[in-house]
Amino acid sequence: MGFDPAYGIDSKTRMSIGLVVEEVSTNIFEHNRDSNDHYVDVKIIIANSSVTLRFRDDCRPFNPKERIAMLDDRAPEHNIGLRIISKKAKRMQYVSVFNLNNFVITL
C-alpha cells in the first residue's frame, strides 16, 4: 500500500473514504425523492491518522445505524451500500437535531 505523508493515511483508507462518501450520499438522495430543495453537507476530518466523515442533511429522518441493525443476513444482496459502510466503519453515530440528520463515521 502507498503512504501519503501529506495526510498520514494509506491508499486503502483513501479509497474507503471515497466509497463511503459515495454510498452515504447515494442513500441521502435515493431516500428523499421530493421536489423540495435540500441541504447536504459532507465534512472530512483527517487528524492523527484517523478519518472522520460527517454527513449532515435536512432531508427526512433516516438513521442508517437502525437500518444496518435490521439487515437480514439471509438476503446479502439487499442494502449493499449500508453493508459496505458498516464493514468499513470503526464507529458510527447518528443523531437528528433541529431537523438535520447528522451521521458521523470514523474509519
Backbone bond lengths (Angstrom), bond angles and torsions (degrees), N, CA, C in turn:
res aa  C-N    CA-C-N  psi(-1)  N-CA   C-N-CA  omega(-1)  CA-C   N-CA-C  phi
1 M - - - 1.444 - - 1.513 110.12 -
2 G 1.307 115.84 141.52 1.449 120.75 175.44 1.516 111.01 -76.95
3 F 1.315 116.06 156.63 1.460 121.16 179.55 1.520 108.21 -128.15
4 D 1.299 118.06 127.71 1.454 123.31 -179.41 1.525 108.41 -105.02
5 P 1.329 117.65 102.76 1.463 119.66 -177.06 1.525 113.53 -64.38
6 A 1.326 117.33 -18.85 1.463 119.83 -179.93 1.525 111.03 -66.34
7 Y 1.312 117.54 -31.67 1.464 120.90 -178.80 1.524 113.32 -115.79
8 G 1.303 117.46 -16.13 1.458 120.61 179.42 1.519 113.53 73.51
9 I 1.334 117.11 21.78 1.461 120.01 177.63 1.522 109.51 -128.13
10 D 1.318 115.49 149.11 1.466 119.65 -177.16 1.533 111.05 -83.63
11 S 1.318 115.42 169.81 1.465 120.49 -175.63 1.527 112.00 -65.07
12 K 1.319 118.40 -33.82 1.467 121.20 178.34 1.529 110.46 -62.54
13 T 1.322 117.10 -42.30 1.466 120.81 178.43 1.512 110.70 -67.11
14 R 1.329 117.39 -39.81 1.469 120.19 177.68 1.530 110.76 -61.40
15 M 1.324 116.88 -39.38 1.467 120.02 177.72 1.526 109.90 -66.20
16 S 1.326 116.95 -37.93 1.466 120.77 178.37 1.526 111.03 -64.09
17 I 1.328 116.82 -37.53 1.467 120.61 177.69 1.533 109.29 -58.05
18 G 1.316 116.61 -51.01 1.459 120.35 -179.37 1.515 112.51 -60.68
19 L 1.316 116.77 -41.37 1.461 121.29 -179.39 1.527 111.09 -65.34
20 V 1.328 117.76 -45.86 1.463 121.04 -179.39 1.525 111.02 -66.36
21 V 1.337 117.31 -42.00 1.470 120.06 177.64 1.529 109.53 -59.49
22 E 1.311 117.15 -43.93 1.463 120.42 179.69 1.527 111.67 -63.35
23 E 1.321 117.86 -46.09 1.463 121.13 -176.76 1.524 111.92 -66.62
24 V 1.339 117.94 -44.73 1.466 120.05 -179.43 1.522 109.98 -67.36
25 S 1.321 117.35 -43.21 1.466 120.50 178.98 1.518 111.19 -60.99
26 T 1.308 117.02 -41.84 1.459 121.00 177.94 1.525 110.45 -60.42
27 N 1.341 117.38 -43.86 1.467 120.19 178.24 1.523 111.15 -61.31
28 I 1.321 117.48 -42.12 1.464 120.81 -179.95 1.521 109.86 -58.05
29 F 1.325 117.26 -47.78 1.456 120.71 -177.09 1.529 112.71 -74.92
30 E 1.322 117.53 -37.59 1.461 120.88 -178.69 1.522 112.25 -66.55
31 H 1.320 118.10 -36.02 1.459 121.45 -174.96 1.521 113.05 -91.69
32 N 1.319 117.88 7.51 1.458 121.08 -178.68 1.512 110.33 -136.76
33 R 1.292 114.92 60.07 1.463 120.54 -179.97 1.531 109.60 -88.94
34 D 1.292 115.73 82.11 1.460 120.04 173.56 1.525 107.71 -133.49
35 S 1.292 116.45 176.93 1.466 119.78 -175.59 1.525 113.22 -89.52
36 N 1.323 117.22 3.52 1.464 120.26 -179.20 1.525 111.27 -81.13
37 D 1.320 115.36 151.28 1.462 120.11 170.74 1.518 107.83 -74.75
38 H 1.326 115.96 144.54 1.459 119.89 179.92 1.519 110.69 -130.99
39 Y 1.314 114.19 155.68 1.454 123.67 178.25 1.517 107.81 -103.33
40 V 1.329 116.89 127.88 1.458 121.96 175.44 1.523 107.52 -134.51
41 D 1.323 116.49 128.97 1.455 121.98 -179.22 1.525 108.29 -128.81
42 V 1.322 116.58 131.72 1.463 121.98 176.98 1.516 107.42 -121.02
43 K 1.309 115.92 126.97 1.464 120.84 178.26 1.522 108.07 -123.11
44 I 1.331 115.54 131.49 1.463 121.46 178.05 1.521 107.35 -114.78
45 I 1.325 115.21 122.30 1.464 120.84 -178.51 1.526 107.96 -115.69
46 I 1.309 115.83 122.57 1.459 121.57 177.46 1.522 107.06 -116.87
47 A 1.315 116.00 115.44 1.464 121.06 -179.40 1.521 109.21 -149.30
48 N 1.311 115.97 133.96 1.467 121.82 177.42 1.527 112.34 52.42
49 S 1.319 116.64 44.66 1.466 123.55 179.06 1.521 112.91 61.75
50 S 1.311 117.24 20.33 1.457 122.40 176.94 1.524 108.68 -117.02
51 V 1.323 116.76 146.05 1.459 121.83 -179.15 1.523 108.77 -120.52
52 T 1.325 115.19 127.41 1.459 121.48 175.94 1.523 107.78 -122.62
53 L 1.315 115.83 131.41 1.463 122.50 178.36 1.526 107.49 -113.13
54 R 1.338 116.21 128.51 1.461 119.74 177.65 1.513 108.83 -119.89
55 F 1.323 115.83 123.91 1.453 122.91 178.62 1.525 107.36 -111.55
56 R 1.317 116.75 129.43 1.460 121.45 178.80 1.524 107.42 -132.92
57 D 1.333 115.90 130.48 1.460 119.45 178.44 1.524 109.85 -146.92
58 D 1.335 114.84 161.13 1.464 120.49 179.63 1.527 111.63 -106.31
59 C 1.306 115.97 26.53 1.456 120.92 178.80 1.536 109.51 -81.31
60 R 1.328 115.92 -177.57 1.463 117.83 -179.61 1.528 109.45 -63.51
61 P 1.334 117.38 149.80 1.467 120.05 -178.29 1.530 111.75 -56.02
62 F 1.316 114.84 134.03 1.465 121.90 177.92 1.513 107.51 -150.99
63 N 1.324 116.35 112.36 1.457 121.48 -179.49 1.524 109.36 -98.50
64 P 1.328 117.40 102.27 1.471 120.03 -179.21 1.525 112.85 -60.79
65 K 1.324 117.28 -32.29 1.469 119.85 -179.89 1.525 110.80 -63.09
66 E 1.340 117.24 -41.89 1.465 120.27 177.96 1.516 110.66 -63.96
67 R 1.321 116.31 -43.26 1.467 120.49 -179.40 1.525 110.15 -63.54
68 I 1.326 117.72 -42.89 1.465 121.30 178.94 1.523 110.32 -60.74
69 A 1.337 117.03 -41.06 1.462 120.92 179.83 1.525 112.09 -64.10
70 M 1.320 117.44 -25.03 1.467 121.91 -178.52 1.528 113.34 -90.28
71 L 1.331 118.01 -3.58 1.466 119.68 -176.79 1.519 111.01 -62.22
72 D 1.301 114.83 140.83 1.458 122.65 -179.72 1.526 108.49 -99.01
73 D 1.314 117.04 118.15 1.466 121.17 -179.22 1.521 112.60 -66.23
74 R 1.324 116.74 -13.34 1.469 119.71 178.86 1.523 111.33 -78.79
75 A 1.350 117.08 -10.11 1.471 120.78 179.46 1.528 109.40 -129.79
76 P 1.337 117.11 67.32 1.466 120.13 -174.85 1.524 114.25 -65.72
77 E 1.330 117.52 -14.24 1.459 120.01 179.85 1.531 112.00 -79.15
78 H 1.316 117.38 -9.62 1.463 121.56 178.64 1.529 110.73 -93.37
79 N 1.320 115.83 145.34 1.471 121.90 176.59 1.524 112.63 55.02
80 I 1.310 116.27 44.05 1.464 121.41 -177.22 1.527 111.11 -59.24
81 G 1.330 117.46 -41.42 1.461 120.60 -179.86 1.515 112.23 -59.47
82 L 1.328 117.00 -44.90 1.464 120.03 178.73 1.527 111.37 -66.14
83 R 1.304 116.65 -34.76 1.472 119.90 177.68 1.536 110.40 -65.28
84 I 1.320 116.11 -40.51 1.464 120.18 178.43 1.524 110.05 -63.26
85 I 1.327 116.40 -47.12 1.464 121.22 -179.62 1.528 110.40 -57.73
86 S 1.328 117.01 -46.77 1.462 119.54 -176.98 1.525 112.31 -65.97
87 K 1.332 117.01 -30.66 1.470 119.57 178.59 1.533 112.03 -75.96
88 K 1.317 116.85 -32.84 1.466 121.05 -178.75 1.529 112.55 -78.92
89 A 1.334 117.28 -27.03 1.459 121.42 -171.75 1.523 112.73 -81.68
90 K 1.323 115.30 137.76 1.456 121.22 169.50 1.526 109.61 -84.34
91 R 1.353 114.42 -31.77 1.462 120.26 -179.26 1.520 108.38 -154.28
92 M 1.344 115.67 144.34 1.459 121.28 176.29 1.523 108.79 -134.81
93 Q 1.320 115.09 141.86 1.461 120.78 176.50 1.519 107.93 -136.22
94 Y 1.334 116.20 143.00 1.461 120.96 176.47 1.518 108.69 -136.70
95 V 1.320 115.65 138.36 1.455 121.40 172.83 1.524 107.95 -151.49
96 S 1.326 115.47 143.89 1.456 120.83 174.20 1.521 107.00 -110.29
97 V 1.333 116.05 117.85 1.458 121.85 -177.66 1.523 108.72 -134.28
98 F 1.333 116.77 133.00 1.462 122.09 179.28 1.526 111.68 52.20
99 N 1.321 116.47 42.70 1.466 123.23 179.57 1.527 113.25 62.31
100 L 1.318 116.72 26.95 1.465 121.87 175.03 1.520 109.36 -120.16
101 N 1.318 116.33 131.48 1.450 121.69 170.06 1.520 107.58 -79.11
102 N 1.310 117.11 133.10 1.463 122.73 176.43 1.515 107.42 -127.48
103 F 1.315 116.27 112.71 1.464 122.45 -179.27 1.513 107.47 -120.24
104 V 1.337 116.19 119.19 1.463 121.81 -176.71 1.516 108.48 -118.19
105 I 1.326 115.00 128.51 1.457 122.14 -177.99 1.513 108.87 -124.85
106 T 1.302 116.81 129.57 1.456 121.57 173.76 1.525 108.15 -107.60
107 L 1.336 114.72 127.76 1.470 120.32 -179.72 1.508 109.71 -99.23
